[in-house]
């Protein structure tokens, strides 16, 4: 009857469909991670977050090891064909990923909130000397910021669709009881609060993404190529100058806890 009902009727096959979709979008030139997450939330609700997280990290691991050991030259050649500004972002990601833990963690987590696709970010980190453990931890932290937002958007869309269907099919009588009316009011309030929180977090994420890209908007093409050359030659001063707020990020409590138990 509906897309949601059709996929739910598939049982485990429905979960398998989303599992493979998340694996595909996690690959170097995959696209549509957020759309896939929203669709997962639309169909499965909050349980879809577990499907999203498990399949996301399986796909990220496949991308990481696949690029590092089997497709490094191919991916690097494709990255070299990007626009100059995107190439500069890639270079800076590569350098920051291999810096000290307190510098790398906030930057790698923040990189998940930028316009660079999820799969492309996986590939960029795979080209560096970063350990898989650091890659895994930062991917978990980064996706746990974005995934709940997208899942909730899917849930809100589902509720809106159901409301539209109910209004369209209510037709004749108004036999709603008091308890049902109160339940509907409570659901409406919950939906509104959820939508407001989601909007606030979404705007904050978009603002960070805009800030990240804005760092490069005032650089001419000639300056970009010059800076890329400096980075290739091992000069990291330019990176520190542009991204000083990131490299001195104050939020290192999680990093400190990780350092106590795990040597990275």
Phi, psi and omega in degrees: 000314176234165178298317179300313180297321179298314181292320178297324179293340179288344180068229181296333179296327177296317177296322180295323179299311179293324179303311182286330176295316179294324177295319180296314183287348178274356181276164191313316184243025173286157181214145175106026181299313182294319179298320179295321179294318178298317179297321179296318177294323179297319185278313190252352182071209182297328174303337178295339178297323178294318177300315181299310185295313181298309183291327178300315184283333172295313179296320179296321178295318178299317179296314183301307183284327178296315179291316185296322188250344185231333187232024184300309183296320181296312181295318180298320179295324178289321179295327180292347179264001179290166176298152184308317182295320178293324177298322180293319176300317179300315181299318182289324175299317181298318182289313183293328182297333184257009178280190181298160185303314184293335176276318187288317187301305180300324182289317181292323176293315180296330181298338179287347182257011183263171180294346178295133184297157181302313181295321179295320178296319176303314183294319181299314179293328179294332180284346181269183177266013181297143179287156179295326180299315178295319178300315182295313182297315181290329176292318177299311181296318182293317181287333178288349172275316186274318188301312180301326178297311182293321177299316181293325175299318177299319179296316179297320177296321179297315180296321179296320179295319180294321178297317178298319180293320180295317179295322182288332184255004183290326171056251194278284195272158175245078183262023182292129178281171179296316180297319179294322179295318178295321179296321178294320178296317179297318179296322179296314179298316179299318180296318180296313179299315179299319180294320180295314180299315179299318180296319180297313180295321180297316179296319179298318178295318179295323179295319177296317179300317179296318179299317182301312182289326183298335180301336185254355189291336182267009183261130178286164181299318179298319179294325179297312180296324178294319181291321176300318179296320178297318180296317178299331180271004175093006179272107184258005181299321182297324180294315180298323181293318185282321186248032180305318180299329180283318185289344177246036183299139184276338187277084184238018181295317179296320180299317180298320179295320179296319182296329181293327185253340186226133175267119181252000000 
